[in-house]
Amino acid sequence: MQRKSHLVAVSCVIAVLLAQAALAQSPTHSGLQPGGKLIELDEDNWHRMLQGEWMIEFFAPWCPACKNLAPTWERFARVAKDVQVQVAKIDVTTSPSLSGRFFVTALPTIYHVKDGEFRQYRGARDGDALLFFVKKKQWESIEPLSAWKKPDTIHMSVLSYFFKLSHTLKDFNGRLQEEYGLPTWGSYALFAIATIFVGAALGLMLVCLVDFVYPPKKSQRQSFSESQEHLADGVEDLATEEIEDDAEAEQNEDSDEEEQDDDDEEDNEEEDSEEQPGDAPSQEKDADSEPEKVEEPEPKQVGDAAPEKTEPVRKRKPRKGD
């Protein structure tokens, strides 16, 4: 009988110990499950916050203010189950895309999420103020984020990928300096060269995409040799035009000189004609003093035609307009 009683007592003790162990590992006491404990969100499960009511903290392990807030945030997570609010935290060092998606610029940053509406909490950071905020629904007086700032939009998703890329490049830079012993200037030079090549590749892809979407017309398509031929023809035409312009300029100069000579000759003729009337009296006086001589006409020979003297008529060249 005593052995049986000892076996029953030992079995009872073992059952109590197993029950306590099971209670310690139950979901109600788990740190990653809702219902009174803190939930850790990351890039894979952050969509859970889009349903229900949440209080989210963005923190970093190296942030002193985040370390001071950590105990208060854990106590708040335990008491928030009474108002059916789930409390979570996000590490920006392991989930950099979420810091870009929520555009986190300071740490710690707290957001209140209610059925996909995001509001930033800017109140006191103690347990009573946080509990009063969700219990009295003070979040209703805060204007939610606008549509273009909502973390679940497409453009914020693109921004999150840029944040993730920058974090990846930062880790790669640290690995180059620590593991491979590359100096700081060497890593910067490597990134600069990579940036140039990546930019050139992206530019080439963009040009090809534009040509594919908006192909050039057939009249605009010409080979390099054809373009060179057109260019040479254009240069020859330009040179020919310049030569013609020079020839016309020389002709104009010659015509101007001829017109000037004609004008000078006309002026001289006019001066001569003005001087002839003045000499007429002197000629008359000489005629009076000398006896008149009668000239006998010479007999004309038959068959001989007397040559007629004709004064040459100078034709004036028409003036060319300048």
DRENDO-1510 file (C-alpha; in Angstrom, 1 decimal, always signed):
<recs>
REC; n; res; u; v; w
REC; 1; MET; +0.0; +0.0; +0.0 .
REC; 2; GLN; +2.8; +2.4; +0.9 .
REC; 3; ARG; +4.5; +1.7; -2.5 .
REC; 4; LYS; +1.3; +2.5; -4.3 .
REC; 5; SER; +0.8; +5.7; -2.4 .
REC; 6; HIS; +4.4; +6.8; -3.2 .
REC; 7; LEU; +3.8; +6.0; -6.9 .
REC; 8; VAL; +0.6; +8.1; -6.9 .
REC; 9; ALA; +2.4; +11.0; -5.2 .
REC; 10; VAL; +5.3; +10.8; -7.7 .
REC; 11; SER; +2.9; +10.7; -10.6 .
REC; 12; CYS; +1.0; +13.7; -9.3 .
REC; 13; VAL; +4.2; +15.7; -9.0 .
REC; 14; ILE; +5.2; +14.8; -12.5 .
REC; 15; ALA; +1.7; +15.7; -13.9 .
REC; 16; VAL; +1.9; +19.1; -12.1 .
REC; 17; LEU; +5.4; +19.8; -13.6 .
REC; 18; LEU; +4.2; +18.8; -17.1 .
REC; 19; ALA; +1.2; +21.1; -16.7 .
REC; 20; GLN; +3.4; +24.0; -15.7 .
REC; 21; ALA; +5.7; +23.4; -18.7 .
REC; 22; ALA; +2.8; +23.3; -21.1 .
REC; 23; LEU; +1.3; +26.4; -19.6 .
REC; 24; ALA; +4.6; +28.2; -20.0 .
REC; 25; GLN; +4.7; +27.2; -23.7 .
REC; 26; SER; +1.1; +28.0; -24.4 .
REC; 27; PRO; +0.2; +30.6; -27.2 .
REC; 28; THR; -1.1; +33.1; -24.6 .
REC; 29; HIS; +2.4; +33.5; -23.2 .
REC; 30; SER; +4.2; +33.4; -26.5 .
REC; 31; GLY; +6.1; +36.5; -27.5 .
REC; 32; LEU; +5.2; +36.3; -31.2 .
REC; 33; GLN; +1.5; +35.6; -30.8 .
REC; 34; PRO; -1.4; +38.1; -30.2 .
REC; 35; GLY; -3.5; +38.2; -27.1 .
REC; 36; GLY; -1.4; +40.2; -24.6 .
REC; 37; LYS; +2.2; +39.7; -25.8 .
REC; 38; LEU; +4.4; +41.7; -28.1 .
REC; 39; ILE; +4.4; +40.8; -31.8 .
REC; 40; GLU; +7.4; +41.1; -34.1 .
REC; 41; LEU; +6.6; +42.1; -37.7 .
REC; 42; ASP; +8.9; +42.1; -40.7 .
REC; 43; GLU; +8.9; +42.4; -44.4 .
REC; 44; ASP; +7.1; +39.1; -44.8 .
REC; 45; ASN; +4.2; +39.4; -42.4 .
REC; 46; TRP; +3.6; +43.2; -42.1 .
REC; 47; HIS; +0.3; +42.8; -44.1 .
REC; 48; ARG; -1.2; +41.5; -40.9 .
REC; 49; MET; -1.6; +45.0; -39.6 .
REC; 50; LEU; -4.0; +45.9; -42.3 .
REC; 51; GLN; -6.8; +44.1; -40.4 .
REC; 52; GLY; -7.9; +45.0; -37.0 .
REC; 53; GLU; -6.4; +47.6; -34.6 .
REC; 54; TRP; -2.7; +47.9; -34.1 .
REC; 55; MET; +0.0; +49.9; -32.3 .
REC; 56; ILE; +3.3; +49.7; -34.2 .
REC; 57; GLU; +6.7; +50.8; -33.0 .
REC; 58; PHE; +9.7; +51.2; -35.3 .
REC; 59; PHE; +13.0; +50.8; -33.4 .
REC; 60; ALA; +16.6; +50.0; -33.9 .
REC; 61; PRO; +18.8; +48.1; -31.4 .
REC; 62; TRP; +21.4; +50.9; -31.4 .
REC; 63; CYS; +18.9; +53.6; -30.6 .
REC; 64; PRO; +19.1; +54.9; -26.9 .
REC; 65; ALA; +15.5; +56.2; -27.0 .
REC; 66; CYS; +14.3; +52.9; -28.3 .
REC; 67; LYS; +16.0; +51.1; -25.4 .
REC; 68; ASN; +14.4; +53.3; -22.9 .
REC; 69; LEU; +10.9; +52.7; -24.5 .
REC; 70; ALA; +11.3; +48.9; -24.7 .
REC; 71; PRO; +10.1; +48.1; -21.1 .
REC; 72; THR; +7.2; +50.5; -21.3 .
REC; 73; TRP; +6.2; +49.0; -24.7 .
REC; 74; GLU; +6.2; +45.5; -23.4 .
REC; 75; ARG; +4.0; +46.4; -20.4 .
REC; 76; PHE; +1.7; +48.2; -22.8 .
REC; 77; ALA; +1.5; +45.1; -24.9 .
REC; 78; ARG; +0.3; +43.0; -21.9 .
REC; 79; VAL; -2.5; +45.4; -20.9 .
REC; 80; ALA; -3.6; +46.3; -24.5 .
REC; 81; LYS; -5.4; +42.9; -24.7 .
REC; 82; ASP; -8.2; +44.3; -22.5 .
REC; 83; VAL; -9.1; +46.9; -25.2 .
REC; 84; GLN; -8.6; +44.4; -28.1 .
REC; 85; VAL; -5.5; +46.2; -29.5 .
REC; 86; GLN; -2.5; +44.2; -30.8 .
REC; 87; VAL; +0.9; +45.7; -30.1 .
REC; 88; ALA; +3.9; +45.0; -32.4 .
REC; 89; LYS; +7.4; +46.2; -33.1 .
REC; 90; ILE; +9.5; +46.4; -36.3 .
REC; 91; ASP; +13.3; +46.4; -36.4 .
REC; 92; VAL; +14.4; +48.8; -39.1 .
REC; 93; THR; +17.8; +47.2; -39.3 .
REC; 94; THR; +16.4; +43.9; -40.4 .
REC; 95; SER; +13.4; +45.3; -42.3 .
REC; 96; PRO; +14.8; +48.4; -44.1 .
REC; 97; SER; +12.0; +48.3; -46.7 .
REC; 98; LEU; +9.4; +48.9; -44.1 .
REC; 99; SER; +11.1; +52.0; -42.9 .
REC; 100; GLY; +11.0; +53.3; -46.5 .
REC; 101; ARG; +7.4; +52.2; -46.9 .
REC; 102; PHE; +6.3; +54.1; -43.7 .
REC; 103; PHE; +8.8; +56.9; -44.5 .
REC; 104; VAL; +10.4; +56.6; -41.0 .
REC; 105; THR; +12.8; +59.5; -40.4 .
REC; 106; ALA; +13.2; +59.4; -36.6 .
REC; 107; LEU; +13.4; +56.6; -34.0 .
REC; 108; PRO; +11.4; +55.5; -32.2 .
REC; 109; THR; +8.3; +56.1; -34.4 .
REC; 110; ILE; +4.8; +54.9; -33.4 .
REC; 111; TYR; +1.9; +54.3; -35.7 .
REC; 112; HIS; -1.8; +53.5; -34.9 .
REC; 113; VAL; -3.4; +51.3; -37.6 .
REC; 114; LYS; -7.1; +50.7; -37.8 .
REC; 115; ASP; -8.5; +48.7; -40.7 .
REC; 116; GLY; -5.9; +50.0; -43.2 .
REC; 117; GLU; -5.9; +53.6; -42.0 .
REC; 118; PHE; -2.6; +54.8; -40.7 .
REC; 119; ARG; -2.1; +57.6; -38.1 .
REC; 120; GLN; +1.2; +58.6; -36.4 .
REC; 121; TYR; +1.2; +58.8; -32.6 .
REC; 122; ARG; +2.9; +61.9; -31.3 .
REC; 123; GLY; +1.8; +61.8; -27.6 .
REC; 124; ALA; +3.6; +60.9; -24.4 .
REC; 125; ARG; +5.5; +57.6; -24.3 .
REC; 126; ASP; +4.4; +56.2; -21.0 .
REC; 127; GLY; +2.1; +53.2; -20.4 .
REC; 128; ASP; -0.8; +55.2; -19.1 .
REC; 129; ALA; -0.8; +57.7; -22.0 .
REC; 130; LEU; -0.6; +54.9; -24.5 .
REC; 131; LEU; -3.5; +52.9; -22.9 .
REC; 132; PHE; -5.6; +56.1; -22.6 .
REC; 133; PHE; -5.0; +56.8; -26.3 .
REC; 134; VAL; -6.4; +53.5; -27.5 .
REC; 135; LYS; -9.1; +53.1; -24.7 .
REC; 136; LYS; -10.7; +56.5; -25.3 .
REC; 137; LYS; -10.2; +56.4; -29.0 .
REC; 138; GLN; -8.2; +59.6; -29.2 .
REC; 139; TRP; -6.9; +58.4; -32.5 .
REC; 140; GLU; -10.2; +59.5; -34.1 .
REC; 141; SER; -9.1; +63.2; -33.7 .
REC; 142; ILE; -5.9; +62.6; -35.7 .
REC; 143; GLU; -6.1; +62.9; -39.4 .
REC; 144; PRO; -5.0; +59.7; -41.2 .
REC; 145; LEU; -2.2; +59.7; -43.7 .
REC; 146; SER; -3.1; +60.9; -47.2 .
REC; 147; ALA; -3.6; +58.5; -50.1 .
REC; 148; TRP; -0.2; +59.2; -51.6 .
REC; 149; LYS; +1.6; +58.5; -48.2 .
REC; 150; LYS; -0.2; +55.3; -47.4 .
REC; 151; PRO; +2.3; +52.4; -47.0 .
REC; 152; ASP; +0.3; +50.0; -49.1 .
REC; 153; THR; +0.3; +52.1; -52.3 .
REC; 154; ILE; +2.4; +51.3; -55.3 .
REC; 155; HIS; +4.8; +54.3; -55.2 .
REC; 156; MET; +5.6; +53.7; -51.5 .
REC; 157; SER; +6.3; +50.1; -52.4 .
REC; 158; VAL; +8.8; +51.3; -55.0 .
REC; 159; LEU; +10.3; +53.6; -52.4 .
REC; 160; SER; +10.7; +50.6; -50.0 .
REC; 161; TYR; +12.8; +48.8; -52.6 .
REC; 162; PHE; +15.1; +51.8; -52.8 .
REC; 163; PHE; +15.5; +51.7; -49.1 .
REC; 164; LYS; +16.2; +48.0; -49.2 .
REC; 165; LEU; +18.8; +48.5; -52.0 .
REC; 166; SER; +20.6; +51.2; -50.0 .
REC; 167; HIS; +20.7; +49.0; -47.0 .
REC; 168; THR; +22.1; +46.1; -49.1 .
REC; 169; LEU; +24.8; +48.4; -50.6 .
REC; 170; LYS; +25.7; +49.6; -47.1 .
REC; 171; ASP; +26.2; +46.0; -45.9 .
REC; 172; PHE; +28.2; +45.2; -49.1 .
REC; 173; ASN; +30.5; +48.2; -48.4 .
REC; 174; GLY; +31.1; +47.1; -44.9 .
REC; 175; ARG; +31.9; +43.6; -46.0 .
REC; 176; LEU; +34.4; +44.9; -48.5 .
REC; 177; GLN; +36.2; +46.9; -45.8 .
REC; 178; GLU; +36.1; +44.3; -43.1 .
REC; 179; GLU; +36.5; +41.0; -44.9 .
REC; 180; TYR; +38.6; +42.0; -47.9 .
REC; 181; GLY; +40.5; +44.9; -46.3 .
REC; 182; LEU; +39.6; +47.3; -49.1 .
REC; 183; PRO; +40.2; +51.0; -48.1 .
REC; 184; THR; +37.4; +53.5; -47.9 .
REC; 185; TRP; +38.5; +55.4; -51.0 .
REC; 186; GLY; +38.8; +52.1; -52.9 .
REC; 187; SER; +35.2; +51.1; -52.1 .
REC; 188; TYR; +34.0; +54.6; -53.1 .
REC; 189; ALA; +35.8; +54.3; -56.4 .
REC; 190; LEU; +34.3; +50.9; -57.0 .
REC; 191; PHE; +30.8; +52.2; -56.4 .
REC; 192; ALA; +31.4; +55.2; -58.6 .
REC; 193; ILE; +32.5; +53.0; -61.5 .
REC; 194; ALA; +29.6; +50.7; -61.0 .
REC; 195; THR; +27.2; +53.7; -60.9 .
REC; 196; ILE; +28.6; +55.0; -64.3 .
REC; 197; PHE; +28.2; +51.6; -66.0 .
REC; 198; VAL; +24.7; +51.0; -64.5 .
REC; 199; GLY; +23.6; +54.5; -65.6 .
REC; 200; ALA; +24.9; +53.9; -69.1 .
REC; 201; ALA; +23.1; +50.5; -69.3 .
REC; 202; LEU; +19.8; +52.0; -68.0 .
REC; 203; GLY; +20.1; +54.9; -70.5 .
REC; 204; LEU; +20.6; +52.4; -73.4 .
REC; 205; MET; +17.6; +50.4; -72.2 .
REC; 206; LEU; +15.5; +53.6; -72.1 .
REC; 207; VAL; +16.5; +54.6; -75.6 .
REC; 208; CYS; +15.7; +51.1; -76.9 .
REC; 209; LEU; +12.4; +51.2; -75.1 .
REC; 210; VAL; +11.5; +54.6; -76.6 .
REC; 211; ASP; +12.4; +53.4; -80.1 .
REC; 212; PHE; +10.3; +50.3; -79.6 .
REC; 213; VAL; +7.3; +52.2; -78.4 .
REC; 214; TYR; +7.6; +55.1; -80.9 .
REC; 215; PRO; +9.5; +53.7; -83.9 .
REC; 216; PRO; +10.9; +56.2; -86.4 .
REC; 217; LYS; +9.2; +56.7; -89.8 .
REC; 218; LYS; +10.6; +55.2; -93.0 .
REC; 219; SER; +11.5; +58.6; -94.3 .
REC; 220; GLN; +13.6; +59.2; -91.2 .
REC; 221; ARG; +15.5; +55.9; -91.5 .
REC; 222; GLN; +18.8; +56.3; -93.2 .
REC; 223; SER; +22.2; +54.7; -92.8 .
REC; 224; PHE; +25.3; +56.4; -91.6 .
REC; 225; SER; +26.7; +56.5; -95.1 .
REC; 226; GLU; +23.6; +58.2; -96.5 .
REC; 227; SER; +23.7; +60.8; -93.8 .
REC; 228; GLN; +27.4; +61.5; -94.6 .
REC; 229; GLU; +26.5; +61.8; -98.3 .
REC; 230; HIS; +23.7; +64.2; -97.5 .
REC; 231; LEU; +26.1; +66.2; -95.3 .
REC; 232; ALA; +28.7; +66.3; -98.1 .
REC; 233; ASP; +26.1; +67.5; -100.7 .
REC; 234; GLY; +25.0; +70.2; -98.3 .
REC; 235; VAL; +28.6; +71.4; -97.9 .
REC; 236; GLU; +29.1; +71.4; -101.7 .
REC; 237; ASP; +25.9; +73.4; -102.2 .
REC; 238; LEU; +26.9; +75.8; -99.6 .
REC; 239; ALA; +30.4; +76.3; -101.2 .
REC; 240; THR; +28.7; +76.8; -104.6 .
REC; 241; GLU; +26.4; +79.4; -103.2 .
REC; 242; GLU; +29.3; +81.2; -101.7 .
REC; 243; ILE; +31.2; +81.2; -105.0 .
REC; 244; GLU; +28.2; +82.5; -106.9 .
REC; 245; ASP; +27.7; +85.2; -104.3 .
REC; 246; ASP; +31.3; +86.3; -104.7 .
REC; 247; ALA; +31.0; +86.4; -108.5 .
REC; 248; GLU; +27.8; +88.5; -108.3 .
REC; 249; ALA; +29.6; +90.8; -105.9 .
REC; 250; GLU; +32.5; +91.2; -108.4 .
REC; 251; GLN; +30.1; +91.9; -111.3 .
REC; 252; ASN; +28.3; +94.5; -109.3 .
REC; 253; GLU; +31.6; +96.2; -108.5 .
REC; 254; ASP; +32.6; +96.2; -112.2 .
REC; 255; SER; +29.2; +97.6; -113.3 .
REC; 256; ASP; +29.5; +100.3; -110.6 .
REC; 257; GLU; +33.0; +101.2; -111.9 .
REC; 258; GLU; +31.7; +101.4; -115.5 .
REC; 259; GLU; +28.8; +103.6; -114.5 .
REC; 260; GLN; +31.2; +105.8; -112.7 .
REC; 261; ASP; +33.4; +106.1; -115.8 .
REC; 262; ASP; +30.3; +106.9; -117.9 .
REC; 263; ASP; +29.2; +109.6; -115.5 .
REC; 264; ASP; +32.7; +111.1; -115.6 .
REC; 265; GLU; +32.7; +111.1; -119.5 .
REC; 266; GLU; +29.3; +112.8; -119.6 .
REC; 267; ASP; +30.4; +115.5; -117.2 .
REC; 268; ASN; +33.5; +116.1; -119.4 .
REC; 269; GLU; +31.3; +116.4; -122.5 .
REC; 270; GLU; +29.0; +118.8; -120.8 .
REC; 271; GLU; +31.9; +121.0; -119.8 .
REC; 272; ASP; +33.2; +121.0; -123.4 .
REC; 273; SER; +29.8; +121.9; -124.8 .
REC; 274; GLU; +29.6; +124.8; -122.4 .
REC; 275; GLU; +33.0; +126.2; -123.5 .
REC; 276; GLN; +32.2; +126.3; -127.3 .
REC; 277; PRO; +29.7; +129.2; -127.3 .
REC; 278; GLY; +32.3; +131.3; -125.5 .
REC; 279; ASP; +34.7; +130.9; -128.4 .
REC; 280; ALA; +32.3; +131.9; -131.2 .
REC; 281; PRO; +32.9; +135.7; -131.1 .
REC; 282; SER; +36.7; +135.3; -131.5 .
REC; 283; GLN; +36.1; +133.0; -134.5 .
REC; 284; GLU; +33.9; +135.7; -136.1 .
REC; 285; LYS; +36.5; +138.4; -135.6 .
REC; 286; ASP; +39.1; +136.3; -137.3 .
REC; 287; ALA; +36.7; +135.7; -140.2 .
REC; 288; ASP; +36.1; +139.5; -140.7 .
REC; 289; SER; +39.8; +140.3; -140.7 .
REC; 290; GLU; +40.7; +137.6; -143.3 .
REC; 291; PRO; +39.4; +137.9; -146.9 .
REC; 292; GLU; +36.8; +135.4; -147.8 .
REC; 293; LYS; +38.0; +132.7; -149.9 .
REC; 294; VAL; +35.7; +131.2; -152.3 .
REC; 295; GLU; +36.1; +127.5; -152.5 .
REC; 296; GLU; +35.4; +126.0; -155.9 .
REC; 297; PRO; +33.6; +122.8; -155.7 .
REC; 298; GLU; +35.6; +119.9; -157.0 .
REC; 299; PRO; +34.2; +118.0; -159.8 .
REC; 300; LYS; +32.7; +114.7; -158.8 .
REC; 301; GLN; +33.9; +111.7; -160.5 .
REC; 302; VAL; +31.3; +109.4; -161.9 .
REC; 303; GLY; +31.2; +106.1; -160.1 .
REC; 304; ASP; +33.0; +107.4; -157.1 .
REC; 305; ALA; +30.7; +107.5; -154.1 .
REC; 306; ALA; +31.6; +110.1; -151.6 .
REC; 307; PRO; +32.1; +108.6; -148.2 .
REC; 308; GLU; +29.5; +109.8; -145.7 .
REC; 309; LYS; +30.9; +110.8; -142.3 .
REC; 310; THR; +28.8; +109.7; -139.5 .
REC; 311; GLU; +29.5; +110.6; -135.9 .
REC; 312; PRO; +29.7; +107.6; -133.7 .
REC; 313; VAL; +26.8; +107.3; -131.3 .
REC; 314; ARG; +27.8; +106.1; -127.8 .
REC; 315; LYS; +25.2; +103.9; -126.4 .
REC; 316; ARG; +24.8; +104.1; -122.7 .
REC; 317; LYS; +24.6; +100.9; -120.8 .
REC; 318; PRO; +21.6; +100.4; -118.6 .
REC; 319; ARG; +22.3; +100.7; -115.0 .
REC; 320; LYS; +21.9; +97.6; -112.9 .
REC; 321; GLY; +20.1; +97.9; -109.7 .
REC; 322; ASP; +22.2; +97.2; -106.6 .
</recs>
